[in-house]
Each structure stands twice: as C-alpha cells, then as structure tokens.
Amino acid sequence: MSADDHLKRPIIIKKHHGEHDDEHGGQWKIAYADFVTAMMAFFLVMWLLSSTTQSQREGIAQFFTASSILDMPSGTGALDGGRSVLLAGDDRQASLTQTDEGGAQGENQGGEAAGEAAAAASAAQQPADGASLSARDPIERQRFDALKAELERQAASEALKEFSQNIQIEMTPEGLRLQIFDRDGAPMFAPASFDPTPRLQRILEVVGGVLATVPNEVVVTGHTDGQNYQRGNYGNWELSADRANSVRRQLERARVASSRMWRVEGKASIDPLLPEAPNDPRNRRIAITVLRSDVVAEARAAEAAQRRAQEPRR
C-alpha cells in the first residue's frame, strides 16, 4: 500500500455511550418540571401571605392540620367561631334570642314577628338556589360547602346509614337546611308526642356534633302533616312547636350553644313538604336551618329600625 493510499483512507471515530447516558438522558426534564412546579407553589404561598391577615392565616393552617371538621377545637378551627379564613376576620358577638323549656309557643309568636319580615326581605333579594352567597361572601360559601359535605358524609356513614332516607340536606336562600322527616314505619316522634324516638336522638347527636363546629345561628322549625289533631286546647300548632323545642334541647346537649338558637317555631301543617299529599308521613318533619351571617345581620338591622320607628318622637 502506497503512502498516498494511506492518506486517502477515511478516518472513522467511534463514540461509546455508557449505560448512565441512556438511563438519565431525559431525567433533567422531570427535575426541571418539578422545579417549576415548586416555584409556582412558592409564589402562590407568597401571594396568600401578602393578601391575608394573621387571623386568616391561622385559620388556613388549622383547616389543613385538622383531620376532620369535627376535630376542630371550639374558637380556633376553620369552621367554628374563632377568627379564621372562613370568618374573614369578622368580629362577631353571640347576642341572640334564647328559648326556655316551656315557652315554645310564646317564642313562635314573638320571635317570628321580629325575624320573619327581615328574613323574607333577604330571601326576596336572593336567587332561589342561594347562588348569591358565593358572590357576596365566598369565604362563608366555602364554610357552608364544607358543612354540607360533612353532613352528607355523616348521613352516609355507618352511624346513620339506616336513617339516610329520613334526611334531606339542601342549600336555601337563608343558608343550609337539614330536614329530618318521618317515613312509613320510621317515625321521629311517638304519635301525638314531642318526645323524640331513639332514632331521632341518634340523628341529632351526630348532626349536633357537626353543627357545633360552625358559629352560625340556627333556626329549628317543627311541622305536622295535614291530619287535624286536637286534644282540648292542644293541637297541631302546639305539637309542632313543642317538637321543635324538644329538638332544640337535643342539639344543645350535642354541644350546639343555646346562644346560637335564633328562632324555634312551629308551623303546624301550613308548609307541607309534599303539598299534593298533605297526609304523607314525610310532612311530619323537623327543619334545622343554619343561617347565613348576612341574613342575620339584615334581620338585626330590621329589628333595630323597627324599634327606632316605635320610639316616641321628642
């Protein structure tokens, strides 16, 4: 082979890639994606810290550290009466209407007159499905959504599973309403009595434990079916009021503060659940409504305006 042939031969360079190059050639992309995600989370946290108050930050921390809203201690939890993100730092005072053991009927007539007009005016300003709650107070809407989810979870739990067909939970213009009604063979009260059955006592024990985790005021309403009941001067009005008052006592035993009882009332058969079937056992029910804070504020403002209007002019 001549020297010229040697110079014309192509030069071939072979590169050897180790196994680690094949294995880790794309890992940097995953690491970079993790880094970008972490930075996004970091800036989100910084934004939250800059746009919330100290009390709201404590509420957020409590919300994420509690295993259940039932475990949140009174006064500091994200869903209870303490200063938290779900209260938006609101300084609220528990100065509410209280009921007494034997005065259910009197309370019906007095408390209803003061609160019904304001509640009706508030309801007239709201859509039927209560959707404006999200627009007017998104923080409270989150609290109500969490409350509704917890009540539904408890209703489906083993403790109340057999009673789930007796419970209805829904959002209303006034707040969150829980209805506990009779079904064939599954009454909540003994006939013509306001003593709760063991079935109702069990339901109220669980429901009261959930309601104790929020600060909102509560309305308890008793309803009867369309059958005319009269024993002397005691009829459907008195029976529905006494049943509502009996439920109020059960809720207080389950740690719902008595100062939160905004109204306890009996409506007899004037507001049936099934108007087309007035004698249906489901019309015999108890309605427990957790009121929105703005509804209560408007009712108090209306009461104050009414008192000022009734004061003699000087």
Backbone bond lengths (Angstrom), bond angles and torsions (degrees), N, CA, C in turn:
res aa  C-N    CA-C-N  psi(-1)  N-CA   C-N-CA  omega(-1)  CA-C   N-CA-C  phi
1 M - - - 1.472 - - 1.518 108.48 -
2 S 1.313 115.35 130.09 1.458 118.56 -177.33 1.507 110.89 -80.73
3 A 1.323 113.99 168.22 1.474 119.19 179.66 1.516 110.75 -65.64
4 D 1.359 116.93 -33.53 1.469 119.88 -179.48 1.530 110.98 -67.37
5 D 1.347 117.18 -39.56 1.477 120.25 177.49 1.519 110.79 -63.35
6 H 1.289 116.59 -37.49 1.466 120.38 -179.67 1.524 111.46 -63.80
7 L 1.342 115.00 -38.31 1.462 118.86 -178.75 1.535 111.77 -72.43
8 K 1.369 117.44 -27.49 1.466 120.47 -177.97 1.521 113.35 -82.24
9 R 1.300 119.80 -10.39 1.483 121.21 -179.77 1.530 110.30 -66.09
10 P 1.358 118.27 136.57 1.485 120.61 179.74 1.530 111.13 -68.09
11 I 1.278 114.29 145.27 1.476 120.98 176.84 1.523 108.60 -94.13
12 I 1.296 117.92 118.43 1.478 123.95 -178.44 1.525 108.44 -107.02
13 I 1.349 115.23 125.56 1.473 120.80 179.48 1.516 107.33 -111.29
14 K 1.296 118.46 123.72 1.458 124.58 178.53 1.523 109.12 -105.08
15 K 1.323 115.09 127.51 1.469 120.39 176.76 1.522 109.43 -108.40
16 H 1.297 114.72 136.95 1.464 120.47 -179.38 1.525 109.29 -108.04
17 H 1.337 115.75 123.31 1.470 120.74 177.55 1.521 108.22 -100.73
18 G 1.319 114.57 124.30 1.468 118.76 178.91 1.519 111.46 -71.07
19 E 1.309 115.16 166.30 1.461 120.41 -177.93 1.518 112.29 -61.58
20 H 1.366 114.93 -31.57 1.462 117.04 -177.31 1.521 112.11 -65.74
21 D 1.342 118.98 -27.78 1.458 121.03 178.29 1.521 111.15 -67.88
22 D 1.335 116.57 -39.72 1.462 119.60 178.47 1.518 111.39 -66.73
23 E 1.326 115.45 -37.55 1.459 119.60 -175.17 1.523 111.98 -75.60
24 H 1.331 118.22 -36.69 1.460 120.81 -171.12 1.513 113.54 -112.55
25 G 1.311 117.34 12.08 1.447 118.88 -177.49 1.517 113.63 -62.15
26 G 1.387 118.90 -30.29 1.457 121.31 -178.72 1.516 114.29 -109.20
27 Q 1.312 117.87 2.83 1.464 120.69 -176.09 1.520 111.90 -66.54
28 W 1.317 117.86 -27.96 1.455 119.04 -178.65 1.522 111.56 -63.58
29 K 1.333 116.55 -27.89 1.458 119.29 179.90 1.533 110.56 -67.88
30 I 1.327 114.81 -40.99 1.467 119.06 178.67 1.524 110.13 -65.79
31 A 1.339 115.25 -43.65 1.463 119.09 179.51 1.529 111.01 -62.16
32 Y 1.328 116.46 -39.64 1.458 120.13 179.76 1.530 110.88 -66.90
33 A 1.334 116.61 -40.16 1.465 119.99 177.91 1.524 110.81 -63.06
34 D 1.342 116.52 -41.05 1.464 119.72 176.66 1.515 111.03 -61.93
35 F 1.321 116.69 -39.89 1.452 121.23 -179.91 1.537 110.90 -64.09
36 V 1.325 116.66 -44.76 1.464 120.71 179.47 1.530 110.64 -63.18
37 T 1.337 116.45 -41.68 1.470 120.34 178.01 1.519 110.75 -62.16
38 A 1.339 116.41 -44.18 1.459 120.15 179.20 1.526 111.41 -62.38
39 M 1.324 117.03 -39.39 1.455 119.88 178.80 1.523 111.29 -66.98
40 M 1.330 116.87 -38.39 1.456 119.96 177.54 1.527 110.37 -62.90
41 A 1.326 116.46 -44.53 1.462 120.35 177.91 1.522 110.54 -63.06
42 F 1.320 117.19 -38.67 1.461 121.17 -179.69 1.526 110.70 -62.80
43 F 1.333 117.21 -46.98 1.457 120.24 -179.28 1.530 111.06 -68.30
44 L 1.343 117.67 -31.20 1.456 120.25 175.46 1.523 110.72 -65.14
45 V 1.325 116.40 -43.80 1.467 120.60 177.89 1.520 110.36 -63.05
46 M 1.332 117.09 -42.70 1.471 120.14 178.93 1.521 110.85 -62.00
47 W 1.336 116.57 -38.99 1.462 119.50 178.17 1.518 110.97 -64.82
48 L 1.340 117.00 -42.85 1.463 120.08 178.27 1.514 111.53 -62.18
49 L 1.321 116.91 -41.52 1.460 120.57 -179.95 1.522 111.66 -63.86
50 S 1.313 116.42 -33.07 1.464 119.49 -177.32 1.526 112.78 -83.70
51 S 1.335 117.76 -17.39 1.464 120.31 -174.62 1.524 113.29 -110.99
52 T 1.328 118.48 4.68 1.460 121.87 179.45 1.513 110.24 -123.63
53 T 1.333 115.43 157.11 1.457 120.48 177.01 1.522 110.30 -84.26
54 Q 1.329 115.26 171.86 1.451 119.94 180.00 1.530 111.14 -62.24
55 S 1.340 116.57 -41.60 1.468 119.47 -179.89 1.518 111.27 -65.32
56 Q 1.333 117.18 -35.26 1.451 120.06 178.22 1.516 111.41 -69.58
57 R 1.323 116.34 -37.86 1.471 119.19 177.61 1.526 110.94 -64.58
58 E 1.346 115.93 -37.60 1.469 118.65 176.86 1.521 110.37 -64.92
59 G 1.338 116.69 -36.89 1.461 119.71 178.06 1.511 112.08 -65.57
60 I 1.347 116.56 -40.43 1.463 120.06 177.78 1.515 110.62 -62.65
61 A 1.333 115.76 -43.90 1.468 119.41 179.92 1.518 111.20 -62.27
62 Q 1.345 116.46 -41.76 1.464 119.98 179.47 1.519 111.12 -65.46
63 F 1.345 116.37 -37.42 1.459 120.14 -178.63 1.520 111.56 -62.92
64 F 1.331 117.43 -38.96 1.456 120.26 -176.45 1.525 112.73 -86.54
65 T 1.327 117.66 -15.18 1.464 118.28 179.17 1.513 112.79 -95.08
66 A 1.342 117.81 -17.42 1.462 120.18 179.95 1.517 109.73 -81.39
67 S 1.319 117.17 136.41 1.461 121.07 -179.58 1.511 112.17 -76.54
68 S 1.320 117.05 -22.65 1.459 121.73 179.91 1.502 107.53 -157.59
69 I 1.338 117.65 152.68 1.450 118.28 178.03 1.524 111.10 -66.82
70 L 1.326 117.22 -18.22 1.457 119.33 176.54 1.515 111.36 -74.59
71 D 1.339 117.90 -18.60 1.454 120.82 -179.07 1.512 112.60 -89.74
72 M 1.329 118.23 -5.16 1.448 120.27 -175.08 1.524 109.74 -74.10
73 P 1.330 119.01 128.24 1.458 121.56 -179.00 1.506 111.17 -69.30
74 S 1.312 116.69 148.50 1.451 121.19 -178.05 1.516 110.77 -64.93
75 G 1.335 115.42 132.71 1.449 120.74 176.13 1.501 114.47 93.26
76 T 1.328 119.73 -12.50 1.457 119.80 -178.86 1.505 113.30 -131.07
77 G 1.320 119.51 -11.54 1.457 121.11 -174.36 1.513 112.39 -76.44
78 A 1.315 114.69 166.77 1.456 119.48 -177.95 1.509 112.43 -71.87
79 L 1.334 117.37 -19.93 1.463 119.16 -178.69 1.521 112.41 -113.36
80 D 1.303 118.60 5.82 1.463 118.39 -175.82 1.519 110.81 -110.38
81 G 1.335 115.54 -157.44 1.449 119.67 -168.96 1.494 115.58 -82.94
82 G 1.305 121.67 1.51 1.449 121.97 -179.17 1.507 112.07 -79.13
83 R 1.311 116.22 175.44 1.458 120.63 176.59 1.512 108.37 -77.71
84 S 1.295 116.42 115.02 1.453 119.50 -176.13 1.508 109.83 -149.49
85 V 1.308 116.27 174.75 1.460 120.08 -179.66 1.510 111.16 -61.44
86 L 1.337 118.02 -30.20 1.457 120.15 -178.29 1.518 112.12 -80.01
87 L 1.325 117.22 -8.99 1.450 120.37 173.02 1.518 111.55 -105.67
88 A 1.333 117.17 -4.99 1.464 123.24 179.25 1.512 111.90 53.50
89 G 1.331 116.90 36.54 1.450 121.76 175.59 1.512 113.84 69.11
90 D 1.318 117.94 20.39 1.456 121.60 -175.77 1.515 110.37 -76.56
91 D 1.334 116.25 130.64 1.459 121.41 174.47 1.520 107.39 -88.96
92 R 1.321 115.38 105.62 1.458 120.23 -176.07 1.500 109.86 -115.16
93 Q 1.342 117.05 143.09 1.447 122.18 179.32 1.516 109.55 -113.32
94 A 1.320 115.25 138.05 1.461 119.50 179.79 1.518 108.51 -90.70
95 S 1.344 115.70 81.02 1.454 120.92 177.58 1.514 106.75 -120.44
96 L 1.324 116.49 85.82 1.462 121.12 -166.92 1.523 111.44 -124.50
97 T 1.327 114.52 169.56 1.449 121.35 176.10 1.515 110.81 -72.67
98 Q 1.344 118.37 128.96 1.449 121.99 178.89 1.525 108.98 -109.58
99 T 1.327 115.18 156.36 1.461 120.97 178.77 1.514 109.53 -112.67
100 D 1.328 116.32 161.10 1.451 120.46 176.22 1.516 108.80 -116.51
101 E 1.333 116.65 165.62 1.449 121.90 -171.24 1.516 112.25 -59.06
102 G 1.304 117.68 -40.12 1.461 117.74 -173.16 1.506 114.30 -108.25
103 G 1.337 118.09 7.23 1.452 119.64 -173.50 1.493 114.94 -107.55
104 A 1.314 118.39 34.71 1.467 119.74 -176.71 1.515 111.31 -63.15
105 Q 1.341 117.52 -44.00 1.449 119.64 -175.58 1.513 110.99 -68.01
106 G 1.347 116.41 -41.45 1.459 119.34 178.38 1.507 111.69 -63.05
107 E 1.301 116.10 -37.52 1.466 120.11 -179.78 1.510 110.31 -67.43
108 N 1.344 116.72 -35.17 1.463 120.33 177.62 1.513 110.38 -54.48
109 Q 1.349 115.95 -48.73 1.441 120.12 -171.65 1.518 111.32 -76.22
110 G 1.356 117.52 -36.59 1.456 120.04 -177.85 1.507 113.13 -80.24
111 G 1.356 117.05 -52.81 1.462 120.24 -176.61 1.511 112.32 -67.29
112 E 1.338 116.72 -32.68 1.464 119.25 -177.38 1.515 110.70 -67.95
113 A 1.342 116.44 -39.52 1.453 119.14 -178.81 1.522 111.37 -62.57
114 A 1.340 116.39 -37.62 1.463 119.85 -176.80 1.510 112.36 -76.09
115 G 1.358 116.68 -36.33 1.459 118.94 -172.31 1.509 115.86 -98.78
116 E 1.364 117.96 -23.23 1.454 119.66 -172.29 1.522 112.08 -65.68
117 A 1.359 116.90 -41.57 1.465 119.19 -176.57 1.517 111.10 -62.92
118 A 1.353 115.55 -45.26 1.463 118.62 -179.43 1.517 111.22 -67.53
119 A 1.336 116.36 -39.45 1.458 118.96 179.20 1.525 110.86 -65.38
120 A 1.348 116.64 -38.57 1.457 119.42 178.95 1.521 111.26 -67.05
121 A 1.353 115.63 -39.41 1.462 118.65 178.13 1.513 110.86 -64.76
122 S 1.343 115.38 -39.77 1.461 118.99 178.55 1.512 110.74 -65.16
123 A 1.334 116.68 -42.19 1.464 120.09 -179.57 1.521 111.00 -65.02
124 A 1.345 117.05 -34.13 1.458 119.44 -179.53 1.524 111.58 -66.51
125 Q 1.329 116.49 -26.01 1.454 120.44 -179.96 1.509 112.34 -83.64
126 Q 1.328 117.69 -10.52 1.450 121.18 -174.64 1.515 111.16 -108.44
127 P 1.351 117.90 149.81 1.459 120.14 172.18 1.517 110.04 -63.02
128 A 1.327 116.23 157.22 1.464 120.69 -175.59 1.511 112.17 -61.48
129 D 1.313 118.08 -30.02 1.456 119.74 -176.76 1.510 112.82 -91.28
130 G 1.343 118.00 5.21 1.453 120.57 179.10 1.513 113.32 69.25
131 A 1.337 118.34 22.67 1.461 120.71 -175.23 1.513 112.38 -66.74
132 S 1.359 117.72 -24.66 1.456 119.73 -176.69 1.510 112.03 -68.29
133 L 1.319 118.14 -15.16 1.463 120.08 177.90 1.515 110.32 -57.84
134 S 1.322 117.58 -38.31 1.451 120.80 -179.48 1.517 111.23 -66.24
135 A 1.347 116.49 -37.65 1.454 119.69 -177.81 1.519 111.72 -75.84
136 R 1.347 117.24 -37.89 1.452 120.37 -174.93 1.511 112.07 -82.44
137 D 1.292 118.00 -34.62 1.463 120.84 -178.91 1.520 108.63 -150.69
138 P 1.332 117.86 83.00 1.473 120.00 -177.79 1.515 113.08 -63.30
139 I 1.348 117.03 -28.13 1.469 119.57 179.31 1.519 109.86 -66.80
140 E 1.337 116.76 -45.70 1.462 119.02 179.05 1.521 110.55 -66.93
141 R 1.335 117.71 -32.94 1.466 119.61 178.06 1.526 109.83 -62.75
142 Q 1.333 116.31 -37.93 1.465 119.01 176.99 1.520 110.42 -62.72
143 R 1.333 115.80 -40.45 1.466 118.71 178.79 1.518 111.28 -63.72
144 F 1.333 116.56 -42.69 1.461 119.89 -179.54 1.524 110.97 -68.18
145 D 1.334 117.13 -37.36 1.462 119.25 176.77 1.527 110.72 -62.95
146 A 1.340 116.31 -41.41 1.465 119.71 178.45 1.522 110.89 -66.31
147 L 1.330 116.58 -39.02 1.464 120.51 178.29 1.526 110.83 -63.96
148 K 1.322 116.45 -45.43 1.464 120.62 179.37 1.532 110.69 -62.13
149 A 1.338 116.17 -42.86 1.463 119.62 -179.88 1.524 110.95 -63.77
150 E 1.324 117.22 -38.65 1.465 119.69 -179.85 1.527 111.32 -69.68
151 L 1.331 117.05 -40.24 1.463 119.93 177.19 1.526 110.86 -63.29
152 E 1.318 116.85 -41.21 1.466 120.00 177.89 1.523 111.07 -66.02
153 R 1.329 116.25 -37.57 1.465 119.29 178.01 1.530 110.80 -65.37
154 Q 1.324 116.31 -41.36 1.454 119.70 178.76 1.524 111.38 -67.34
155 A 1.348 116.25 -37.56 1.466 119.58 179.44 1.523 111.57 -64.67
156 A 1.328 117.04 -29.39 1.467 121.20 179.56 1.517 112.93 -92.19
157 S 1.334 117.15 -2.99 1.460 120.32 -178.54 1.522 110.73 -75.66
158 E 1.308 115.15 170.85 1.467 120.21 -179.83 1.518 111.53 -62.03
159 A 1.349 116.41 -31.15 1.462 119.79 -177.01 1.526 112.05 -64.12
160 L 1.332 117.29 -35.67 1.468 121.04 -176.02 1.519 113.88 -122.11
161 K 1.300 117.67 8.05 1.466 120.29 -174.22 1.521 112.14 -56.62
162 E 1.314 116.76 -39.73 1.466 119.62 -178.27 1.521 112.00 -72.22
163 F 1.353 117.61 -14.99 1.466 121.14 179.72 1.521 112.38 -105.52
164 S 1.319 118.02 5.34 1.463 120.54 -173.59 1.522 112.39 -60.89
165 Q 1.343 117.61 -28.62 1.459 120.66 179.45 1.518 112.07 -74.84
166 N 1.324 117.36 -7.63 1.461 121.55 178.11 1.523 112.08 -99.58
167 I 1.323 118.02 4.91 1.464 121.96 -172.76 1.527 110.04 -124.81
168 Q 1.313 115.60 135.44 1.462 121.54 175.69 1.529 108.42 -132.45
169 I 1.333 116.99 130.00 1.465 122.49 -177.23 1.517 108.10 -123.65
170 E 1.337 117.07 130.75 1.459 120.28 -178.35 1.522 110.52 -155.88
171 M 1.339 115.27 154.68 1.448 122.16 172.87 1.518 109.29 -84.67
172 T 1.331 116.98 139.05 1.457 122.40 177.90 1.530 108.39 -130.42
173 P 1.334 118.03 169.63 1.470 119.28 176.59 1.525 113.04 -57.89
174 E 1.336 118.32 -27.49 1.462 120.53 -179.83 1.521 112.52 -83.98
175 G 1.311 118.32 -24.42 1.464 120.99 -178.00 1.517 111.23 156.86
176 L 1.319 115.33 -134.20 1.465 121.35 -179.84 1.521 108.62 -110.44
177 R 1.336 115.95 125.17 1.464 120.32 -177.07 1.522 110.32 -113.68
178 L 1.327 115.06 129.74 1.456 122.85 175.03 1.515 107.50 -113.82
179 Q 1.337 116.83 123.33 1.455 120.93 179.16 1.527 109.55 -113.79
180 I 1.315 115.66 132.27 1.466 122.99 178.32 1.523 106.23 -118.09
181 F 1.315 117.19 114.46 1.457 119.78 -172.43 1.523 111.31 -126.89
182 D 1.320 113.34 161.44 1.460 121.04 177.02 1.529 110.08 -73.84
183 R 1.304 114.65 154.83 1.458 122.40 167.31 1.522 107.02 -135.21
184 D 1.308 116.42 164.53 1.463 119.80 179.54 1.526 109.99 -55.28
185 G 1.311 115.77 121.67 1.459 120.78 179.13 1.512 114.72 79.08
186 A 1.334 118.31 2.89 1.467 121.09 -179.03 1.522 109.38 -137.94
187 P 1.352 117.51 68.25 1.471 120.07 -179.15 1.524 111.37 -77.90
188 M 1.330 114.79 155.37 1.467 121.22 175.93 1.528 111.87 -91.11
189 F 1.322 116.17 -25.13 1.462 121.94 177.43 1.533 108.16 -131.59
190 A 1.305 114.85 154.56 1.463 118.75 172.43 1.526 108.64 -66.33
191 P 1.323 119.42 152.08 1.462 121.84 -178.51 1.524 111.95 -54.64
192 A 1.330 116.15 132.21 1.472 123.25 178.13 1.528 112.39 57.03
193 S 1.329 117.21 28.76 1.462 121.68 -178.33 1.521 109.44 -132.87
194 F 1.332 116.12 154.94 1.464 120.30 175.04 1.525 111.88 -107.88
195 D 1.341 116.36 12.38 1.461 120.02 175.46 1.525 109.16 -82.66
196 P 1.330 118.26 121.92 1.473 119.78 -178.42 1.516 111.78 -68.34
197 T 1.323 116.53 143.98 1.457 121.52 174.91 1.532 109.30 -74.45
198 P 1.333 118.12 162.34 1.478 119.81 174.99 1.522 112.58 -54.77
199 R 1.326 116.82 -31.06 1.465 121.08 178.25 1.531 109.90 -61.73
200 L 1.326 116.53 -49.91 1.460 120.41 -179.63 1.522 111.20 -67.51
201 Q 1.311 117.65 -38.06 1.457 120.17 178.25 1.529 111.23 -59.18
202 R 1.339 116.03 -40.97 1.460 119.67 179.27 1.527 110.92 -65.95
203 I 1.332 116.65 -43.36 1.462 120.22 179.06 1.529 110.42 -61.00
204 L 1.331 117.05 -47.12 1.463 120.56 -177.29 1.522 111.92 -67.88
205 E 1.311 117.54 -29.57 1.463 119.85 176.79 1.528 110.75 -62.60
206 V 1.334 115.98 -44.34 1.467 120.33 179.59 1.523 110.77 -72.53
207 V 1.335 116.75 -46.20 1.463 120.67 -179.16 1.522 110.51 -61.83
208 G 1.330 116.85 -43.08 1.459 119.61 179.23 1.514 112.59 -61.87
209 G 1.331 117.00 -36.50 1.457 119.92 177.22 1.514 112.04 -62.85
210 V 1.336 117.18 -35.35 1.465 120.71 177.64 1.526 110.42 -73.71
211 L 1.334 117.33 -45.89 1.460 120.55 -178.50 1.521 112.08 -63.88
212 A 1.324 117.48 -25.42 1.462 120.38 179.77 1.522 112.34 -67.62
213 T 1.335 118.10 -12.82 1.457 121.11 -177.43 1.520 112.80 -88.37
214 V 1.345 118.67 -4.44 1.461 121.55 179.02 1.528 108.98 -120.75
215 P 1.333 117.71 157.49 1.473 120.21 -176.08 1.519 114.11 -94.48
216 N 1.312 118.88 -5.56 1.465 121.18 -170.06 1.519 112.45 -67.57
217 E 1.334 114.57 152.48 1.453 120.81 177.70 1.532 110.55 -71.33
218 V 1.337 115.06 157.94 1.467 121.75 -172.57 1.521 109.71 -128.21
219 V 1.317 115.01 140.21 1.462 122.40 172.21 1.525 108.21 -115.30
220 V 1.318 117.07 130.19 1.460 122.26 177.77 1.527 107.83 -115.12
221 T 1.336 115.86 124.42 1.461 120.93 -176.62 1.524 109.94 -126.15
222 G 1.333 115.79 132.71 1.459 121.56 176.89 1.516 111.27 -101.53
223 H 1.328 116.11 141.66 1.467 122.01 179.91 1.526 108.84 -132.44
224 T 1.321 116.48 146.74 1.461 122.03 172.41 1.526 108.49 -116.67
225 D 1.323 116.03 171.81 1.460 119.19 174.23 1.529 109.18 -83.62
226 G 1.334 115.71 -173.68 1.461 119.96 -174.50 1.519 115.06 -81.89
227 Q 1.315 118.88 -1.97 1.454 120.23 -179.63 1.528 110.05 -71.42
228 N 1.309 115.42 134.33 1.458 120.22 -178.47 1.523 109.88 -75.78
229 Y 1.324 115.18 119.00 1.465 120.33 178.20 1.521 107.87 -119.01
230 Q 1.321 116.13 126.51 1.460 120.42 179.80 1.523 108.76 -149.47
231 R 1.324 115.48 124.55 1.459 121.33 175.59 1.523 106.94 -132.60
232 G 1.321 115.09 93.22 1.460 119.65 -173.68 1.521 109.40 68.20
233 N 1.325 116.23 -125.54 1.464 121.49 177.88 1.531 112.68 -90.91
234 Y 1.305 116.59 9.84 1.469 121.33 -176.13 1.519 108.68 -111.29
235 G 1.353 115.17 117.78 1.458 119.78 -177.94 1.513 112.20 -135.11
236 N 1.324 115.36 -156.89 1.461 120.41 -176.20 1.526 112.82 -61.24
237 W 1.327 117.06 -36.25 1.464 118.98 179.69 1.525 111.04 -62.96
238 E 1.308 115.42 -48.83 1.464 119.11 -179.49 1.525 111.48 -65.84
239 L 1.336 116.31 -38.69 1.460 120.16 -178.81 1.533 110.99 -65.39
240 S 1.331 117.32 -45.08 1.464 119.57 -179.46 1.519 111.53 -65.72
241 A 1.348 116.74 -36.47 1.460 119.69 178.64 1.527 111.09 -68.35
242 D 1.316 116.64 -42.26 1.460 119.93 179.81 1.529 111.55 -66.66
243 R 1.312 117.11 -35.43 1.463 119.61 177.15 1.528 110.62 -66.67
244 A 1.325 116.36 -40.08 1.466 119.11 177.44 1.519 110.51 -63.17
245 N 1.322 116.52 -42.15 1.463 120.20 -179.89 1.522 111.28 -67.13
246 S 1.336 116.99 -33.95 1.459 120.77 176.45 1.528 110.85 -64.67
247 V 1.332 116.64 -40.12 1.470 120.82 177.04 1.522 110.20 -66.16
248 R 1.322 116.74 -39.16 1.468 120.12 176.65 1.520 111.16 -56.65
249 R 1.328 116.84 -43.39 1.472 119.57 178.87 1.526 111.31 -64.67
250 Q 1.326 116.98 -39.56 1.462 120.13 178.97 1.529 111.06 -64.16
251 L 1.318 117.54 -40.53 1.462 120.43 178.80 1.525 111.23 -65.44
252 E 1.305 116.88 -38.21 1.464 119.66 178.01 1.524 111.00 -65.53
253 R 1.320 116.56 -35.40 1.472 118.89 175.21 1.525 110.99 -66.29
254 A 1.326 116.65 -25.55 1.459 121.10 178.72 1.532 111.73 -90.00
255 R 1.337 117.63 17.95 1.467 125.07 171.73 1.528 113.81 82.93
256 V 1.329 118.56 17.73 1.458 120.27 170.26 1.531 107.04 -84.89
257 A 1.324 117.09 118.81 1.463 121.32 -173.37 1.531 111.18 -60.24
258 S 1.325 116.07 137.67 1.468 120.36 -179.77 1.529 111.35 -63.71
259 S 1.343 117.11 -27.78 1.465 120.60 179.42 1.523 112.45 -67.26
260 R 1.323 117.26 -14.83 1.464 121.05 179.60 1.521 112.46 -87.69
261 M 1.328 118.08 -6.30 1.454 120.62 -178.70 1.526 109.28 -77.44
262 W 1.312 115.08 97.91 1.465 120.93 -175.01 1.528 111.34 -74.71
263 R 1.319 116.51 -39.26 1.452 120.14 -179.20 1.517 109.56 -157.89
264 V 1.318 116.18 138.35 1.474 122.64 173.41 1.516 106.49 -125.89
265 E 1.328 117.01 123.07 1.455 119.18 -170.19 1.523 111.43 -146.89
266 G 1.318 115.03 156.67 1.450 122.34 173.37 1.510 110.17 -117.50
267 K 1.324 117.47 135.08 1.464 121.56 -178.37 1.521 112.66 -117.74
268 A 1.316 116.43 10.81 1.472 120.15 179.04 1.525 109.52 50.17
269 S 1.346 117.53 -125.95 1.473 120.77 -176.98 1.521 112.90 -112.13
270 I 1.348 118.02 16.23 1.468 119.61 -172.71 1.537 112.46 -78.11
271 D 1.313 119.32 -13.40 1.466 121.72 -178.58 1.531 109.17 -131.02
272 P 1.342 117.74 70.77 1.471 119.91 -175.77 1.525 112.12 -71.00
273 L 1.323 115.26 148.74 1.458 120.18 174.49 1.524 110.35 -70.28
274 L 1.335 115.94 -34.70 1.466 122.58 179.49 1.529 108.33 -122.87
275 P 1.329 118.07 86.17 1.474 120.07 -177.07 1.527 113.32 -59.19
276 E 1.335 116.44 -30.51 1.464 119.06 -179.01 1.527 112.56 -74.73
277 A 1.333 116.90 -12.96 1.471 121.32 178.73 1.521 108.53 -136.40
278 P 1.334 117.91 76.10 1.476 120.98 -172.36 1.521 114.23 -62.18
279 N 1.328 117.82 -23.70 1.470 119.89 -178.99 1.527 112.91 -95.53
280 D 1.322 117.19 5.31 1.469 120.57 177.77 1.532 109.59 -62.70
281 P 1.338 118.28 135.63 1.466 119.93 -177.98 1.521 113.40 -59.84
282 R 1.320 118.65 -23.04 1.458 120.44 -179.89 1.527 112.61 -68.17
283 N 1.328 117.41 -17.27 1.460 119.98 174.16 1.523 111.72 -70.27
284 R 1.315 117.01 -21.84 1.472 120.62 174.84 1.526 107.19 -81.44
285 R 1.312 116.41 104.02 1.453 119.36 -171.12 1.517 111.69 -154.04
286 I 1.326 113.29 166.44 1.459 122.95 172.45 1.524 107.44 -118.49
287 A 1.315 116.54 130.29 1.462 121.44 176.66 1.524 108.93 -110.05
288 I 1.335 115.69 125.83 1.464 121.78 177.74 1.527 106.58 -114.88
289 T 1.325 116.50 114.20 1.465 121.26 -176.94 1.523 109.76 -111.47
290 V 1.333 115.98 123.42 1.464 122.04 173.91 1.519 106.53 -90.33
291 L 1.332 116.60 114.70 1.453 121.38 -170.96 1.522 112.67 -81.04
292 R 1.317 115.67 144.44 1.452 121.07 170.73 1.522 109.22 -69.50
293 S 1.309 116.58 148.57 1.461 120.44 -176.91 1.520 112.11 -65.83
294 D 1.354 118.27 -32.93 1.459 118.90 -179.42 1.522 111.14 -72.37
295 V 1.331 117.46 -29.73 1.466 120.08 176.01 1.524 109.88 -64.90
296 V 1.330 116.44 -43.29 1.466 120.67 178.36 1.519 110.67 -65.63
297 A 1.325 117.07 -41.93 1.465 120.80 179.93 1.523 111.07 -61.96
298 E 1.326 117.41 -41.68 1.457 121.09 178.89 1.528 111.08 -67.47
299 A 1.336 116.97 -37.35 1.463 120.07 178.07 1.518 110.56 -65.29
300 R 1.324 116.55 -41.81 1.468 119.71 178.26 1.519 111.21 -64.93
301 A 1.329 116.49 -40.23 1.462 119.68 178.61 1.528 110.59 -63.86
302 A 1.337 116.98 -39.76 1.459 120.45 178.68 1.523 110.89 -65.77
303 E 1.333 117.15 -39.61 1.457 120.68 177.79 1.524 111.08 -63.80
304 A 1.340 115.86 -42.30 1.463 119.46 178.97 1.521 111.21 -64.18
305 A 1.334 116.89 -40.72 1.462 120.36 178.58 1.522 111.02 -65.35
306 Q 1.340 115.74 -37.29 1.465 119.26 178.85 1.519 110.89 -66.37
307 R 1.329 116.77 -39.83 1.466 119.52 178.55 1.525 110.76 -65.51
308 R 1.327 117.09 -41.47 1.457 119.71 179.00 1.526 111.21 -63.73
309 A 1.343 116.34 -37.60 1.461 119.95 179.98 1.527 111.80 -67.46
310 Q 1.341 116.17 -29.26 1.471 119.94 -178.11 1.508 112.84 -85.97
311 E 1.324 117.78 -11.87 1.458 120.45 179.71 1.545 109.28 -69.93
312 P 1.331 116.11 139.65 1.485 117.91 179.80 1.524 110.61 -66.88
313 R 1.302 115.61 140.64 1.445 120.77 178.85 1.526 110.52 -74.62
314 R 1.321 115.13 138.79 1.454 119.57 -179.29 1.540 110.02 -101.73
